[in-house]
Amino acid sequence: NRVSDLSSLAELEKMLWLELDNNQVCDLSPLAGMKELKKLYMENNRVRILEPLLELTRLEIVQGKGNPASSSETLKLVKALPKCSIKVGSFNKVPTRRNRNPAP
């Protein structure tokens, strides 16, 4: 696929699931308003910056193998979304029972 510009998705605030695998996406900022998004599949793109996802607290899965995002960029996402299964670049983090069910 050849999708590179996600700006046409910016108004889709109620989106629950999005598959962007095997495209040429670099900029995730149009997704920042998708507060209901639960699943994001974006393998094999050109994503380096994950910051637009930090406020998407309903995310349960982020699949992004094959992207050039650094480990430090991915760690920011892990800290912001401790209950989310995150696989970006060479980084792989699946929540443990402990971080899925934090103590009250």
C-alpha atoms as an extended CHARMM CRD file, in Angstrom:
* protein
*
       104  EXT
         1         1  ASN       CA              0.0000000000        0.0000000000        0.0000000000  PROA      1               0.0000000000
         2         2  ARG       CA              1.0670000000        3.5970000000       -0.3710000000  PROA      2               0.0000000000
         3         3  VAL       CA             -0.8160000000        5.4760000000        2.3220000000  PROA      3               0.0000000000
         4         4  SER       CA              1.4230000000        8.1340000000        3.8540000000  PROA      4               0.0000000000
         5         5  ASP       CA             -0.9360000000       10.9290000000        4.9470000000  PROA      5               0.0000000000
         6         6  LEU       CA             -3.4280000000       10.2350000000        7.7410000000  PROA      6               0.0000000000
         7         7  SER       CA             -4.8480000000       13.7690000000        7.9630000000  PROA      7               0.0000000000
         8         8  SER       CA             -8.1780000000       12.6210000000        6.4830000000  PROA      8               0.0000000000
         9         9  LEU       CA             -8.6430000000       10.4110000000        9.5820000000  PROA      9               0.0000000000
        10        10  ALA       CA             -8.2710000000       13.2410000000       12.1090000000  PROA      10              0.0000000000
        11        11  GLU       CA            -12.0320000000       13.7770000000       12.4850000000  PROA      11              0.0000000000
        12        12  LEU       CA            -12.7760000000       10.1020000000       13.2240000000  PROA      12              0.0000000000
        13        13  GLU       CA            -12.7610000000       10.4990000000       16.9970000000  PROA      13              0.0000000000
        14        14  LYS       CA            -14.8940000000        7.3970000000       17.6670000000  PROA      14              0.0000000000
        15        15  MET       CA            -12.5840000000        4.9920000000       15.7980000000  PROA      15              0.0000000000
        16        16  LEU       CA            -12.0200000000        1.8000000000       17.8130000000  PROA      16              0.0000000000
        17        17  TRP       CA             -9.6810000000       -0.1580000000       15.5510000000  PROA      17              0.0000000000
        18        18  LEU       CA             -7.2790000000        0.9290000000       12.8150000000  PROA      18              0.0000000000
        19        19  GLU       CA             -5.0740000000       -1.1280000000       10.5100000000  PROA      19              0.0000000000
        20        20  LEU       CA             -2.2810000000        0.7020000000        8.7090000000  PROA      20              0.0000000000
        21        21  ASP       CA              0.0990000000       -2.2220000000        8.0700000000  PROA      21              0.0000000000
        22        22  ASN       CA              2.4680000000       -2.0970000000        5.1040000000  PROA      22              0.0000000000
        23        23  ASN       CA              2.1340000000        1.5580000000        4.1740000000  PROA      23              0.0000000000
        24        24  GLN       CA              4.4140000000        4.5990000000        4.2190000000  PROA      24              0.0000000000
        25        25  VAL       CA              3.0560000000        6.3750000000        7.2940000000  PROA      25              0.0000000000
        26        26  CYS       CA              5.5090000000        8.6660000000        9.1160000000  PROA      26              0.0000000000
        27        27  ASP       CA              3.2550000000       11.0020000000       11.0870000000  PROA      27              0.0000000000
        28        28  LEU       CA              0.7530000000        9.6880000000       13.6410000000  PROA      28              0.0000000000
        29        29  SER       CA             -0.3800000000       13.1320000000       14.8350000000  PROA      29              0.0000000000
        30        30  PRO       CA             -3.7730000000       12.8790000000       13.0440000000  PROA      30              0.0000000000
        31        31  LEU       CA             -4.5890000000        9.9760000000       15.3830000000  PROA      31              0.0000000000
        32        32  ALA       CA             -4.1410000000       12.0510000000       18.5550000000  PROA      32              0.0000000000
        33        33  GLY       CA             -7.8560000000       12.8430000000       18.7840000000  PROA      33              0.0000000000
        34        34  MET       CA             -8.9710000000        9.2060000000       18.5500000000  PROA      34              0.0000000000
        35        35  LYS       CA             -9.5850000000        8.8940000000       22.2890000000  PROA      35              0.0000000000
        36        36  GLU       CA            -11.6880000000        5.7160000000       21.8450000000  PROA      36              0.0000000000
        37        37  LEU       CA             -9.0360000000        3.8330000000       19.8320000000  PROA      37              0.0000000000
        38        38  LYS       CA             -8.3390000000        0.3870000000       21.3120000000  PROA      38              0.0000000000
        39        39  LYS       CA             -6.3120000000       -1.3860000000       18.6300000000  PROA      39              0.0000000000
        40        40  LEU       CA             -3.7080000000        0.0650000000       16.3010000000  PROA      40              0.0000000000
        41        41  TYR       CA             -1.9110000000       -2.0780000000       13.7490000000  PROA      41              0.0000000000
        42        42  MET       CA              0.8350000000       -0.1770000000       11.9360000000  PROA      42              0.0000000000
        43        43  GLU       CA              3.5280000000       -2.7010000000       11.0390000000  PROA      43              0.0000000000
        44        44  ASN       CA              6.0570000000       -1.9230000000        8.3190000000  PROA      44              0.0000000000
        45        45  ASN       CA              5.7100000000        1.8370000000        8.0490000000  PROA      45              0.0000000000
        46        46  ARG       CA              8.1060000000        4.7510000000        8.6550000000  PROA      46              0.0000000000
        47        47  VAL       CA              6.9840000000        5.8140000000       12.1260000000  PROA      47              0.0000000000
        48        48  ARG       CA              9.7240000000        7.2620000000       14.3540000000  PROA      48              0.0000000000
        49        49  ILE       CA              7.6880000000        9.4160000000       16.7600000000  PROA      49              0.0000000000
        50        50  LEU       CA              5.0480000000        7.7840000000       18.9830000000  PROA      50              0.0000000000
        51        51  GLU       CA              4.1380000000       10.8700000000       21.0190000000  PROA      51              0.0000000000
        52        52  PRO       CA              0.6930000000       11.3080000000       19.3780000000  PROA      52              0.0000000000
        53        53  LEU       CA             -0.3370000000        8.0010000000       20.9810000000  PROA      53              0.0000000000
        54        54  LEU       CA              0.5880000000        8.9500000000       24.5580000000  PROA      54              0.0000000000
        55        55  GLU       CA             -2.8630000000       10.3390000000       25.4130000000  PROA      55              0.0000000000
        56        56  LEU       CA             -4.8140000000        7.4540000000       23.8680000000  PROA      56              0.0000000000
        57        57  THR       CA             -5.4090000000        5.7660000000       27.2000000000  PROA      57              0.0000000000
        58        58  ARG       CA             -7.9100000000        3.2270000000       25.8590000000  PROA      58              0.0000000000
        59        59  LEU       CA             -5.3040000000        1.5710000000       23.6490000000  PROA      59              0.0000000000
        60        60  GLU       CA             -4.9930000000       -2.1460000000       24.3920000000  PROA      60              0.0000000000
        61        61  ILE       CA             -2.7820000000       -3.1710000000       21.4600000000  PROA      61              0.0000000000
        62        62  VAL       CA             -0.1750000000       -1.3250000000       19.4090000000  PROA      62              0.0000000000
        63        63  GLN       CA              1.4870000000       -3.5200000000       16.7880000000  PROA      63              0.0000000000
        64        64  GLY       CA              4.2620000000       -1.6670000000       15.0100000000  PROA      64              0.0000000000
        65        65  LYS       CA              7.0700000000       -4.0460000000       14.0900000000  PROA      65              0.0000000000
        66        66  GLY       CA              9.0820000000       -2.8330000000       11.1230000000  PROA      66              0.0000000000
        67        67  ASN       CA              9.0540000000        0.8490000000       12.1100000000  PROA      67              0.0000000000
        68        68  PRO       CA             12.1900000000        2.8870000000       12.8780000000  PROA      68              0.0000000000
        69        69  ALA       CA             10.9350000000        4.1670000000       16.2750000000  PROA      69              0.0000000000
        70        70  SER       CA             13.7380000000        4.0470000000       18.8420000000  PROA      70              0.0000000000
        71        71  SER       CA             13.5820000000        2.0540000000       22.0630000000  PROA      71              0.0000000000
        72        72  SER       CA             13.5110000000        5.2990000000       24.0630000000  PROA      72              0.0000000000
        73        73  GLU       CA             10.5230000000        6.5000000000       22.0370000000  PROA      73              0.0000000000
        74        74  THR       CA              8.7700000000        3.1840000000       22.6480000000  PROA      74              0.0000000000
        75        75  LEU       CA              9.5510000000        3.3190000000       26.3820000000  PROA      75              0.0000000000
        76        76  LYS       CA              7.6800000000        6.6310000000       26.6100000000  PROA      76              0.0000000000
        77        77  LEU       CA              4.6330000000        4.8370000000       25.2290000000  PROA      77              0.0000000000
        78        78  VAL       CA              5.0650000000        1.9350000000       27.6610000000  PROA      78              0.0000000000
        79        79  LYS       CA              5.1730000000        4.3360000000       30.6140000000  PROA      79              0.0000000000
        80        80  ALA       CA              2.1120000000        6.2460000000       29.4110000000  PROA      80              0.0000000000
        81        81  LEU       CA              0.0900000000        3.0920000000       28.6330000000  PROA      81              0.0000000000
        82        82  PRO       CA              1.1010000000        0.3930000000       31.1480000000  PROA      82              0.0000000000
        83        83  LYS       CA             -1.9050000000       -1.8420000000       30.3480000000  PROA      83              0.0000000000
        84        84  CYS       CA             -1.2710000000       -1.8390000000       26.6010000000  PROA      84              0.0000000000
        85        85  SER       CA              0.4330000000       -4.6440000000       24.6450000000  PROA      85              0.0000000000
        86        86  ILE       CA              3.1150000000       -2.8080000000       22.6650000000  PROA      86              0.0000000000
        87        87  LYS       CA              5.2560000000       -4.2500000000       19.8860000000  PROA      87              0.0000000000
        88        88  VAL       CA              7.0380000000       -1.4530000000       18.0290000000  PROA      88              0.0000000000
        89        89  GLY       CA             10.3050000000       -1.7200000000       16.1310000000  PROA      89              0.0000000000
        90        90  SER       CA             12.3420000000       -4.3710000000       17.9360000000  PROA      90              0.0000000000
        91        91  PHE       CA             10.5850000000       -3.6400000000       21.2450000000  PROA      91              0.0000000000
        92        92  ASN       CA              8.0540000000       -6.1290000000       22.6230000000  PROA      92              0.0000000000
        93        93  LYS       CA              6.0540000000       -5.4920000000       25.8120000000  PROA      93              0.0000000000
        94        94  VAL       CA              3.0230000000       -7.5000000000       26.8300000000  PROA      94              0.0000000000
        95        95  PRO       CA              1.3550000000       -6.4540000000       30.0840000000  PROA      95              0.0000000000
        96        96  THR       CA              1.7740000000       -8.7640000000       33.0170000000  PROA      96              0.0000000000
        97        97  ARG       CA             -1.1220000000       -9.5950000000       35.2790000000  PROA      97              0.0000000000
        98        98  ARG       CA              0.2830000000       -7.0460000000       37.7080000000  PROA      98              0.0000000000
        99        99  ASN       CA              0.0930000000       -4.0960000000       35.3310000000  PROA      99              0.0000000000
       100       100  ARG       CA             -3.2680000000       -5.1910000000       33.9130000000  PROA      100             0.0000000000
       101       101  ASN       CA             -4.8550000000       -5.1580000000       37.3760000000  PROA      101             0.0000000000
       102       102  PRO       CA             -3.1480000000       -2.4600000000       39.4350000000  PROA      102             0.0000000000
       103       103  ALA       CA             -3.7850000000       -2.4500000000       43.1680000000  PROA      103             0.0000000000
       104       104  PRO       CA             -6.5350000000       -0.0610000000       44.3280000000  PROA      104             0.0000000000
